[in-house]
Amino acid sequence: MPDYGHELLFGTFLTPDAHDPDRVVALAELTEAAGLDLATFQDHPYNSGFLDTWTLLSWVAARTERLRVSANVLNLPLRPPAVLARAAASLDRLSHGRFELGLGAGAFWDGVEGMGGRRLTAGQGVAALREAIGILRGVWDETASGPLRREGPYYPVPGMRRGPAPAHDINIWLGAYQPRMLALTGQEADGWLPTLEYLRSPDRVTANRLIDEAAVEAGRDPRQIRRLLNLFQVDVSADDRGFLQGPPGQWVDQLLPLVLEEGFSAFLIGRDDPRLIQTFGQEIAPALREAVARERRQSETTTGPVRSAVALAERRSGVDYDALPASLAAGSVEPGDREYEQVRHSYSWSGSPALVIRPRDAAEVVDAVTYARTQDVPLSVRSGGHGISGRSTNDGGIVIDLSRMDRVEVLDQATRRIRLEPGARWGHVARALAPYGLAMSSGDYGDVGVGGLATTAGIGYLVRRYGLTIDHVVAAEIVTADGRLLRVDERHHPDLFWAVRGAGGNVGVVTALELEAYEVGDVVHAQLVVDATDTAGLLHRWGRLVEQAPREITSFLSLFPNRRGNPPMAQVTLVYAGDDVEAAQSALSPFLEIGPVLDQQAQLVPYPAIVAPPGNQHRGQGLVDSHSGLLHHITPEAADVMATMIRSGDVMIMQFRSVGGAVNDIARDATAYPHRKQNFSVLAATVPDRRRQLDKHWAELYPYLDGMYLSFEADTAPERLLDAFPEPTLSRLRAVKATYDPDNVFNRNFPVPPALDARRTGKETNG
């Protein structure tokens, strides 16, 4: 059999021993610590000596960060597929895409029947499993219209609501040995999961052939089906005593033919031996990966995902899909792929890109940028957050989606130095920093991605006390348009470092940021709901109080139009950056006089509690037209114009964020965000059919504005360029573009034209 070209996976097959539950969890944690990819567990619910496998899977997923989990294999006759589908999707979402579904038709029928399950013949078991796979995928397909309805003798579904969709495309791996099960594997499954000791070499060859033939007959490419293998009779503690019973080098030599000649690409060791697990992860797996990669290079084996003819028909013109580097293939999603619906949109905007590339590290970002430059289509970069401006997706182009690069590290607690990858969400950052007593002000919503916010500005709940997020960036790693990976700071490429802080999306793809966090534990969080009938008066009073408040107070105000005869409403959020309750009460009390307060609450809470990530799906469900501006003060005249806007019914929401304070302590030329005198940011958003009306209202407000907050502005017309980057910032940014992006590859954030004179301004220290 040929090598099917799959990325290699390595893992464990652990015993869910109910008599020593801590040990099996510790072995799973060791699986992750050893660098292995996957921990799997037996599922025999009728065995009183075993833990419930589903509960164990959930517990292990919660105790680990990177490890995939799966049953090996799940007992279908005791787990109805409609319920199983929701449980699987839920665990996958909770674990951020780390669940896979090993599934079996059933065995040990006395035990199944003893628990109330239905005894099936071998043929019935295959037919029931086929029904179940259809139900599983039907439940997960939230894009299909109407409820899921299935008729069948084993698992009829008269009508159920679909969803939730899993966080990633869950693989269904079948434990199969007999011809009918092997045929089902080729027709419907994503993988074959047998045990080596149950199959002689000729049997493995025959089984692979049956799977391949069934796949071809079903219109599938056999390479779509991963081949996994459980290994039980294994040992690294002895000299050569036989197959996989010897030192690591012997393992590599003996496993290599299973990959290259029989197509297996995942190996799971079935011994609860800590030393073996560690050796397997730290010595055998890396050596086998290297050996396989070397052989694949020499044989020019095609690697990466294989798509069906139906999926290939969905490819778009203008993109050379076959030229995609092998390093990116496994993480890329095309329009015909099942995961496409989950990656095509941002939270706020709908998109239909021709290709979504999801790199795992900076080296793959280099490959992605280098490849994208060769394609004559738009290029968008997405860190994984909301994308309010609409620039993190596109139609017919390429999206480099950084959501898989989501590590959060505390490098040095003493100096408060942290390192963030761009795909992390700020809610996760807050939770990761909290045990160290640290925090970073970062917007008002935990689902927002790190990369977009931390390269634009970052107006968060602590902004008046601690400044913008970019003001705490001390270094960045960035891939430039020519494919270089640079580390930039005050001494190394200082001009590029200046540009990253405020215009990062214009100059490259940031792959990591280092910041100096600050010490924050509990904060006082207050919310008011206010009758905004006197809209102008409310805005003016709120603005005046914010400017008079101590810096510990940061406030956001969201204004909503009247609905169903009710007056306009305002929701005011106030955060006191500290745990001094008496001082907070004194600072917050004046805000109770801004208007008729309909509801109020205040509490002392840990900072992560106010930016907890909700884990929203991104389906382009936001308001797709928005304008952004900055105000020095909320004057009565400006307040009157904004009151007219919200009373018109043409504007769905206006949000005001306080800045000033520590933001304005920074010199306007210190970063590419030059707006260091204003005290407020204002955003107005509406639905597409009222876009023209919003534009007219915004034109009335425009004379009162000075600058914009780039990430909230959907209009990138050239005449708005100076609002984002007023001179001399724009000229300086154009000079940086001329050096690092002379072809304007990164033109979606705002099409900043590189300076015609590409000579550098100032001096640069390259280190």
Stockholm file with secondary structure:
# STOCKHOLM 1.0

chainA/1-767         MPDYGHELLFGTFLTPDAHDPDRVVALAELTEAAGLDLATFQDHPYNSGFLDTWTLLSWVAARTERLRVSANVLNLPLRPPAVLARAAASLDRLSHGRFELGLGAGAFWDGVEGMGGRRLTAGQGVAALREAIGILRGVWDETASGPLRREGPYYPVPGMRRGPAPAHDINIWLGAYQPRMLALTGQEADGWLPTLEYLRSPDRVTANRLIDEAAVEAGRDPRQIRRLLNLFQVDVSADDRGFLQGPPGQWVDQLLPLVLEEGFSAFLIGRDDPRLIQTFGQEIAPALREAVARERRQSETTTGPVRSAVALAERRSGVDYDALPASLAAGSVEPGDREYEQVRHSYSWSGSPALVIRPRDAAEVVDAVTYARTQDVPLSVRSGGHGISGRSTNDGGIVIDLSRMDRVEVLDQATRRIRLEPGARWGHVARALAPYGLAMSSGDYGDVGVGGLATTAGIGYLVRRYGLTIDHVVAAEIVTADGRLLRVDERHHPDLFWAVRGAGGNVGVVTALELEAYEVGDVVHAQLVVDATDTAGLLHRWGRLVEQAPREITSFLSLFPNRRGNPPMAQVTLVYAGDDVEAAQSALSPFLEIGPVLDQQAQLVPYPAIVAPPGNQHRGQGLVDSHSGLLHHITPEAADVMATMIRSGDVMIMQFRSVGGAVNDIARDATAYPHRKQNFSVLAATVPDRRRQLDKHWAELYPYLDGMYLSFEADTAPERLLDAFPEPTLSRLRAVKATYDPDNVFNRNFPVPPALDARRTGKETNG
#=GR chainA/1-767 SS CCCCCCCCEEEEEECCBTTSHHHHHHHHHHHHHTTCSEEEECCCTTCTTBCCHHHHHHHHHHHCSSCEEEESSEEGGGSCHHHHHHHHHHHHHHTTSCBCEEEECCCCHHHHHHTTCCCCCHHHHHHHHHHHHHHHHHHHCTTSSSCEEECCSSSCEEEECCCCCCSSCCCEEECCCSHHHHHHHHHHCSEECCBGGGCCHHHHHHHHHHHHHHHHHTTCCGGGSEEEEEECSCBSSSSSCSTTBSCHHHHHHHHHHHHHTTCEEEEEECCCCHHHHHHIIIIIHHHHHHHHHHHHHHHTCCCSCCCCHHHHTTCCTTCCGGGSCHHHHTTEECTTSTTHHHHSCCSSCCCBCSEEECCSSHHHHHHHHHHHHTSSSCEEEECSSCCTTSTTCCBSSEEEECTTCCCEEEEETTTTEEEECTTCBHHHHHHHHGGGTEECCCCSCTTSBHHHHHTTCCCCTTHHHHCCGGGGEEEEEEECTTSCEEEESSSSSHHHHHHHHHHHHHHCEEEEEEEECEECCEEEEEEEEEECSSHHHHHHHHHHHHHHSCTTEEEEEEEECCCTTCCCEEEEEEEESSSCHHHHHHHHGGGGGSSCEEEEEEEEEEGGGGSCCCCCCCSSCSCCEEEEEEESCCCHHHHHHHHHHHHTSSCSEEEEEECCGGGGGSCTTSSSCCCCSCCEEEEEEECGGGHHHHHHHHHHHGGGCCCCCGGGCCCCCGGGHHHHSCTTHHHHHHHHHHHHCTTCCCCSSCCCCCCSSCCCCSCCCCC
#=GC SS_cons         CCCCCCCCEEEEEECCBTTSHHHHHHHHHHHHHTTCSEEEECCCTTCTTBCCHHHHHHHHHHHCSSCEEEESSEEGGGSCHHHHHHHHHHHHHHTTSCBCEEEECCCCHHHHHHTTCCCCCHHHHHHHHHHHHHHHHHHHCTTSSSCEEECCSSSCEEEECCCCCCSSCCCEEECCCSHHHHHHHHHHCSEECCBGGGCCHHHHHHHHHHHHHHHHHTTCCGGGSEEEEEECSCBSSSSSCSTTBSCHHHHHHHHHHHHHTTCEEEEEECCCCHHHHHHIIIIIHHHHHHHHHHHHHHHTCCCSCCCCHHHHTTCCTTCCGGGSCHHHHTTEECTTSTTHHHHSCCSSCCCBCSEEECCSSHHHHHHHHHHHHTSSSCEEEECSSCCTTSTTCCBSSEEEECTTCCCEEEEETTTTEEEECTTCBHHHHHHHHGGGTEECCCCSCTTSBHHHHHTTCCCCTTHHHHCCGGGGEEEEEEECTTSCEEEESSSSSHHHHHHHHHHHHHHCEEEEEEEECEECCEEEEEEEEEECSSHHHHHHHHHHHHHHSCTTEEEEEEEECCCTTCCCEEEEEEEESSSCHHHHHHHHGGGGGSSCEEEEEEEEEEGGGGSCCCCCCCSSCSCCEEEEEEESCCCHHHHHHHHHHHHTSSCSEEEEEECCGGGGGSCTTSSSCCCCSCCEEEEEEECGGGHHHHHHHHHHHGGGCCCCCGGGCCCCCGGGHHHHSCTTHHHHHHHHHHHHCTTCCCCSSCCCCCCSSCCCCSCCCCC
//
